[in-house]
Amino acid sequence: MPSFYSNSAAPGNSSGLHTRKQRFSTNVVTSRLQIDMVPCLVDNYAYLLHDVNARVTAVVDPSAAGPVIRALNEKGLSLDFILNTHHHWDHTGGNVELKRKYNAKVVGPRADEGRIPEIDISLREGECWKLGEHVMHVLDTPGHTRGHVTFYFPDSGAVFTGDTLFSMGCGRLFEGTPEQMWNSLSKICHLPDETLVYCGHEYTLSNAKFAMSVEPQNEALSSRYEKVAELRRKGLPTVPTSLGEEKSFNPFLRPFSQELRKSVHLNSSASDVETFAAVRLAKDRYQFSVPALGPGVCRHGMNRGARFDTKMHEMMAEIRKDWRAVCLRRT
């Protein structure tokens, strides 16, 4: 795996407020919880969580088993738990194989326990669960799906948001309403500003382009856009970011911005939910609009159909693999 910048808390400071940057690996170590990013499929991120003292390891949202197994082997680790934020296959696709290989327990949302493959432990908001010595708080965050949850580790200052909150973006509303998603985002925003946000996809550059289209005078956004573009040119990840940073440049967390409201044709009397809904609709239309580069060509210069076909081919290959694994278990 390539070497990326990561923030490590300074000695004696578990909050991560004062950090030093080191170029050494794809992990973040905060208060004994080691967090390693595992790229999967086209743009998914799974995360290995390892309690060094208790020697307990979990993975968050494994879309495929292969990359997770390779990462575990590289670190000489086994797997104890699989944590799923929601039921979508690109966040649960590795469940069956990983559970079979390591005898790991699957942890997921109670509201979606019927749709989480191989679930063993179902949790809902208000319940706490421990990974080794680390307490994990569960937040119900519906919107993207009706049963979506977010995992928060307060002593490590880390939140795993799945497809609810992305860097500079948020998830599409497949099963929920704008009000539900806004309430979910607001709930996450009540966490401390220094909390590091670990999301489920590398969507930041495309999110940044949309954000610039609706709030071009935002200096924090302009600065972040340049940094994101540079990171992606180098093939480096753009996550995690801090929650405080996201509040300064993520358009889905900024309904109070008058520039943003003007861009989506709303005035100051509109509610936060109405503003969020308008921004989400604008993003949906922006994603599927035909760019000026010509028919079928996306902003990154790749034929839209070719990119879609490539991703679908990879998705279907993973689905077939996991379905075979399910059939083998049933025979």
N, C-alpha and C positions, 0 to 999 in steps of 0.2 A: 504494500500500500504506500502511496506517496507520503512525503513528510509535509505536514501543515503546521501553521502557527496555532498554538493553543495557549490559553490562559491558565496559569497555576497560581493558586492563592499563596500570598506571601506567608512565611512561617508565622504561626500564631494568629493568623487571620482567616478563619473559616468562611467568612462572608464573601470573600472574593472582591471586596471593595478596592483593595490595593493589590494590583497584580503585576507580575513581571511576565514579559513575553519570551518564550523560548521556542526555537525551531527544532523540534525533536520528534514528534509523533502526532498521531491523530487523536490523542486522548487528553482529557481534562481530569485532573485529580483534585477533588475538593473535599476536605474533611473526611478522608479515607475512602470516599466513594469515587472509584475510577470510572470515567465515562469515555467509551471509545466509539467513534462513528464507524458504521459499516455500510458503505454504498451498496445498493442493490438495484437490479433491473436498470432502467434508464435514468431515473432521477430520484429514486426512493432512498431514504436513510433509515437504517435500523441502528440501534444503539446497544452496545454491551455495557452493563452496569456491574461493577465488581467491588464488593466490600473486601478490602485487603485484609482486615483483621479477622473477620468471620469466615473468609474464604467462600463466599457465596456469590454466584453470578446469575444475572438475568439478561434477557434481551428484550428490547422494546420494539414492537412492530416488525417482525421478520417477514418481509415479503417473499423471500426465498431462503431455503436452508443452506445452499452451497456457500455463499459469501460469509454467513455466520459461522459455519463449521470451520472454514479456512481461518477466520479471525481467531476463533477459540484455539485452534491448533497452534497458530503462531505464538499465542500467549501462554500456551500450556494450561489452558483452563477447561473445565467441564461446564455444563449448563444446568442450573437448578430450576429456573423459572422463565416463563415466556409471558410478557406483558403486552396485551393488545388494547389499543385505545378505541378501536371500533372494528366492525366486522368485514370491511372491504378486503377483498382477496389480496390486494397489494400491501396489506398490513398484517395478514394472517397466513399467507401462502406457505410459509415455512413451518407452521405449527406441527403438522402431522409428522414430518420427517424428524424434526428436532426433538419432539416429545418421544418418539420411538427410539432415537439414537441415544438420548441422554436420560430418559425417564424423567424429564422435566415436567413441572406442573404449569398449566396454562391459567393465567389470571386475566380476567376481563370484566367488562361492564355487566352488571346484573340485568339491566334493561335489554341487553342484547345477547344474553347467554344462549339463546336458541340459535344464534347465528355465528357464534365464535367456535371455530373448529376445535374439538377436543378440550373444551373448557373444564377446569377442575375447581377453580375458586372464582366466584362472582362477587363483585364489590359495587357499592353505590356511594353517592356523596354522603359525607359525614362519617364514613368508615375509614379507619386507618389500618394499614398493613405494613409489616416490617420485612425489609430485605436485609437480612443479617442484623446489623446494629442500626439500620437507617429506617426511620418512620416515613412511610409514603402516604400522603393524603390524596384522596380521590375526589375530583370535582366533576359533577355532571355538566357536560358542555355540549348539549344537543344543538343541531343546526345543520351541519354537514350530513350527519345521520341522526336518527332519533335517539340512539343509545350511546353516542360518543361520550367518552370520558377523557379527562386530563390527569396525568400523574405528577404530583408535586412533592419534591424532597426538600423540606425547608432547611435541614441542617447542611445540605449541599448547595443550596441556592439554585436548584435546577428544576425546570418544569418541562414535561414532555407533552406537547400539544397535539400530536398526530396531525390531523387535517383540519383542526379548528383554527389555529393561528399559525400563519407562515411568516417568515421574515418579509416585511413590506406587503403582506397580503393576508387573506383568510380563505378558508375552504368554500367551495360552491355549496349551495343549498340544495342537496339532493332530496332530503327527507324532512327538513325543518323549515321554519319560517324566519323572515328577517328579525322578528322580535326575539325568537329563541337564540339565534346566532349572536345578536347584539348583547343579550343578557349573558351569554357564555363568554364572549370577549370581555365584557365588563367585569365578570367574575375573575378572569385571569389578570386583568389590569389592577385588581386590588392587591395582588402579590407585590412584594418589595421590588422597587425599580431595578435593583442590582441582580435580580433573578435572571439566570441564563435560560433562554428559550431554545429548546431542541425540537424542531418541527420535523414533519415526515417527508418533505420533498425539497429538492433544490430548484425552487421556482423563483429565486430572488431577482434575477436579472429581468425576467419578463414582468414580474411584479413592479420592479423599479421603473420600468418604461411606462407602465400604466400610471403609476403614482406621479411621475413627472408630467404626465398629460393633464392631470387634474389639479395639481398643486405646484406649478413650475417655479413659484417664487419662494418656496420653502428652502432655506439655505441648508438646513440639516439634511434634507432629502437630496439636494444637489450634491453635497459632499459625499453622502453615502452612496449615491449612484455611481460616482467616479470610482470609489473604492471597490464596489461590487463588480463593476465592469473589469477592473484590473485583476481582481481575484479570479474571475471566470476565465479571463484570457490566459492565466497561468494554470488553469485547471484545479484551482483550490476551492474548498467549500466556503460558503458565505455564512454558515451557521456554526455555533450559536451566536446570537446577539442578545444584548440585555433587554429586559422589558422596558426600562427607561428609554433606551435608544428607539425601540419600536414605537413608543408613544410620540416620539419627535418626528418620525417620517413615515409611519404606516398609515395610509389614508383611511383604513377601516377602523382605526382607533382615534380618529381626529374629526368627529362630526362637528366640533365647535369651530373649525376653521372656516372663516368667511370665504376665503378663496376657493376652498373645496366646495362649499355650498353653491357658490356662483357657477362653478364648472358643471355641476349637475342640475342647474336651473332651479335651485331652492333659495328661499330667503331666510332671514333670521328667525322667523316664526316656526319653521319646521322643527319637529322633534328630533332627538338623536336617532331614534329608530327609523324615522322617515329618511333622514340623511344617510344612515348606513344602507338602507334598502336601495336608495338611488345610486349610491357609489357601487354597491354590489352589482346592480343591473348594468351600470356603465362598464364595469369590468367584464361582465359576461359578453356584452356587445363588442367590447374592445378585443377580447380573445378571438372572436369568430368573425371579425370584420375582415374585408379583403384589403390588404395593404397596397400601397402605391407601387410596390415592386413588380406588380403584374399578376395575372390570374394564377392561383395555386402556389405562389411563392411566399414564404413566410418572411418575417423580419430578419431571421438569421440566415437567409439565403438558401434554405433547404426546401425542396418541393414539399408542400403540406401533405400531399397524399403519400409520398415516400416516407416521410417521418411517421405518419400515422400507421402505415403498413408495418414499418420496422418495429414500432412499439407493440402493436397488436401481435406480431409474430412472437416476440419475446413473452408477452403476457400469456398467450395461448400455450406456449411450450411449458411454462411454469404450471398452468392449470392442469394440463395433461399429466405432468409428472406427479403432482400432488393427488390427483384423482386416482392414478394407478396405485399410489401409496395407500389411500383409503380403501380401495378394493382389496388389496393384499391383506390388510388388517381384518377385513370382514370375512375372508375365506379361511 
